[in-house]
Amino acid sequence: MLSEQRYEEIYHLLEREGSVRTITLCDALQTSRETIRRDLENMEAKGMLRRIRGGAMKIETAQEKNMSYTSFRMRRDENFQYKEAVAFEALNYISEGQVIALDSGTTSLFLAKAVKARFRSLTVVTNSFAVAQELAGAEGITLILTGGVYRADEEAFVSDIAALIFSKINVDIFFLTTCGISVERGITYQRMDEISVQNKMMEAAERTIVVADSSKLGTNSLVKMCGIEEISMIITDSGVSSGQVRNFENAGVRVVISKERNGQNDNYTEK
C-alpha cells in the first residue's frame, strides 16, 4: 500500500473514531510500527492529525471546539438533582477500605460529596482539582491527586503526566463519567485530551462503573474513548427510557436506576 493510501485510511479512521492507537493501525493496515510511526510524523507535519503517546488524535477545528465544549462550571449546574441521585446510588457499590478512582466529570464531584459524608476508611484517586478540594482534610479519606497539566476550564489535571501514577496502583472501582454513552459508539467525550487519564484509570481498576444522568444515555459526543464492553454497569436516573435500558442490557451491560431523592438530603451531611 502506498503511503498516500495509508494516510487516507488513517485520516478516515480518525474522522470516525476521534483517536486511534498505533497497534490498531498496524493491524488495520498490515504494516510495521516503524512505518506507522513515520506516517504519523509526516501527517502531523502536514497538519492532518496530532500525535499522542501510543497513537494519534484528530485535530479539532475551531467550529468543532466551539460546538462541542461546555466548561466544568457550566456543566456542574446542569441536571444537578439527577447527578446527586446517581451519586447516592453509587454509594451502594462502595465498601469501607476500598480504593476508588474519580475522574474530572461533574457527577464525580457529587459522588465525592456523598463519599465524604458516608465513609470513614476509603482511598480516593482523582485528577479533578474540584474533587480534591472537596475531599481535602476529610476524616478517614486518603486522597491521591494525580498532578499533571492543569486545565482551568475543566478544573482538572490532564495529559500523559496525570496518567503515570496508575501504573503503580491498584483500584477497586473506577467511577467513569461521560459526555455520552451509546451501544453503537460506546463512551464518548467532548475533547480529545480528556481520555488519556480515563483510559489509565480503567486499566488500573478491577471494574468500571459509569455514573451518568439519563441525558447522557443514547447520545454521542465528539471523541470515542472505548466500547461499552469495557464497563460492567451503568448507574443513571429515572429519566432513562425502558428502550434504552433494554438496548444496554441486551449488549451485556447492567443498568441500575437511582431512587428519586425528592429534594431531601438524607445521609448527606458534612463531616
N, C-alpha and C positions, 0 to 999 in steps of 0.2 A: 504494500500500500504506500503510495506517495505521501510525502509529508503534508502537502496541502489537503489531501483527503483525510488524513488523521486530524488536522486542525479543524476541519469542518465537522467531523464526528465529535470531537471533544467539545467544540463550541455548542453544538446542538444538545449534547448531553448536559452541559452547564445551564443552558437556557431552560431545559426541562426540570433539572434537579436542584439547581442553585449552587451546589458544591459537589465535588467528586474526589474520591481517593485515588492515589496513584496506582495502587494494586488493582482497583476496579478498572482503570483504564488499560492496564496491562492485559487483563483478562478479556476485556471487550474488544481491544484492537489487536490482540495476539502479538504483542511485541514486548521488548525488554524494558525494565525500569529505566535504564540509561537513555533509551530512545524517548520514552515518555518525559523524562526529566528535561532533555533538550527541547522537546516540543513545547513543554510548558514555559520554559525560559524564553523561547522565541515568540510564543503567543503573548506572554506578558510584555515583552518589548514592543509588540505591535498594539498593545492596549486592548487585547481580546479577553483577558482574564487577569486575576490576581492570584499569585501562588501563595499557598499557606502550607504549614507543616503537614506533610503527608498527602498533599493533593493540591487542589485549586478551587477557586470560587468565582462565580460570576461577578462582573463589575456592575454595580447598580448605577443606573442613570439618575440624574438629578430629579427627574419626574418620578421615578420609582421610589426614591428616598422620601420625597415629599408625600407621596400617596401611601406609603407602607408603614411609616413610623409614627407612633404616638408615645410620648415620653412617659416615664415611670410615674411621675407626679400626676399626670392627667389620667392614666390608667387606674391608679390607686383608688380613685373615687367612683369608678365605673362598676356597677353591679356589686357594690360592697356588701350588701346583705347576703347575697348568694355566695360570695367568696368566704364570708365568715361562716356560713353554714357548712360549706365544703371543708373548711379548716377544722371545724369541730368534729365532723365525721371522721376526718383523717386521724384524729387522736385515738380512735378505737383500734388502730393498727400499729400503734407505737407501744413499746413496753419500757419500763424503767431499766436503765443500764445500757440501752441501745445507742448506736451511733447512727444519726440520720444526716442526710445532706439536703440542704435547701438552696435552690438556685435564686436568681435575681428577679423572678416574677412577683407581681403584686400579691398573688394568693399566698406566696411564701411568707410575706410579711404578716398576713393574718394568721397563718399557721404558727409563726414564731411567737406571736402574742398569746395564742392559745396554749402552746407548749410551755411557755414561761409560767402560766397560771396553774398548770396541771402537774408537771413532773418535777421530781426532786433529785433525779440522778440520770442525766442524759448528756450525750455529747452531740453538738450540732456543728457541722462543717458547712460553710457558706462562702459564696463570692459576693454576697449582697451587703453593701455597707449599711443599707436601711435595716436589714435583719440583724446585723452585728450591733448596731446602735440599740435595737430593741432588746437584745439578749445580754448586752454587756453588763456584767455585775450581777446577773440574775442568780439567785441562790440555787445550787445544785446543777447548774448548766455549765458544762465545759465547752467553751466557744473556740472554734478554729476558723480563722479567716484566711482565705487563700492568698490574699495580696494579688499583685498583678498591675495592669494598666487601668487606672480609674477612669470610668466614663460617667461624667456628672449627670447627663440626662437620663441615665439608667440607674444611677446610684449604686453602681456595681463595678467589680473588677473583672476585666476581660483579658483576652489574649492567651497565648500558649503558656505564659508565665503563671497565670492564675490556675492553670490545669496541672502544673508539675506535681503538686502535693498528692494527687490522687494515685500516683504510682507507689506511694509509701503507706497508704492507709486502707483499711477495710471498712466499708459502710454497710450497715444492715438494710436500710431503706433510703432510696433517693426519691424524694417527692418532686416530681417534674412538673413545672408549669409550662404553658404553651400558649401561643397566639392562635393556633388552630390544630385540630386533630380530626382526621377522617380515615375511614377504612382504605380508601383509594390512595391517598397521598401521605398518610402517616402523620408524624409530628412535624409541624412547621412553625417558623419564626419570622419576625419582622425583618431582622438584619442578619447578615452572614457571620459577623464576628461574635454572635451570641452562642453559637452551637459548640464551639471547641470545648468550653468548660463543661457544658451539659453532657457531652459525649464522654468525657473523662469521669464525671460523676457516675454516669451509668455503668461504665466499665468497672468502677470500684465497688459498686453496690451489689448486694445479693439479690435484691429485687427493686424494680422501679414502679412507682405508682404515680399516675398522672392525677393532679389535682387541678380541676378547671371548671369554671362556671359553665352553664349549658350553652351560652352564646358561642363558646369556642368549638363545640362539637359539630361535626359535619362541615366545618369551614376550613379553608386553606389560606395560609399566609405565603410570603414570598419564598422562603428558604426551607428546604426539606432537611430535617435532622436525621430521621430514621423511620422505618416502618413500624406499624403497631405491634408486630410480632416481638418487638424488643421490650414491651411493657407487660406487666402482669395484671393491672387493674386500672380502671378509671373511676375516680370519685367526683361526682358532679351534683348539681342541684335538681330540684323537681321540675325545672323548666325543660328538661330533656324530653324528647318525644319517644313514644314506645317504638316507633320505627327506627330511630337512631340507636336505641338500646339493642334492639334485635339485630341490627347490622353489625354492631361491635361484638355482640356475644356470638353471632354466627361466625365471626372471624377469630373467635377464641379468646376475646378479651372480656373479662368480667366488668360489669358496670354497677357501681354502688351509688344509690341516690341518697343524698343527705336529708336529714329531717328538717322541717321548717322550724325556724327559731322564733318567729312571730315578734321580732324586735326585742326579745328577752336576752339578758346576758348571764344566764345561769352558768356557773363554773367558769366565769370569765372575769376574775378579779386580779388586780395587780398584786404582786408579792410586796 
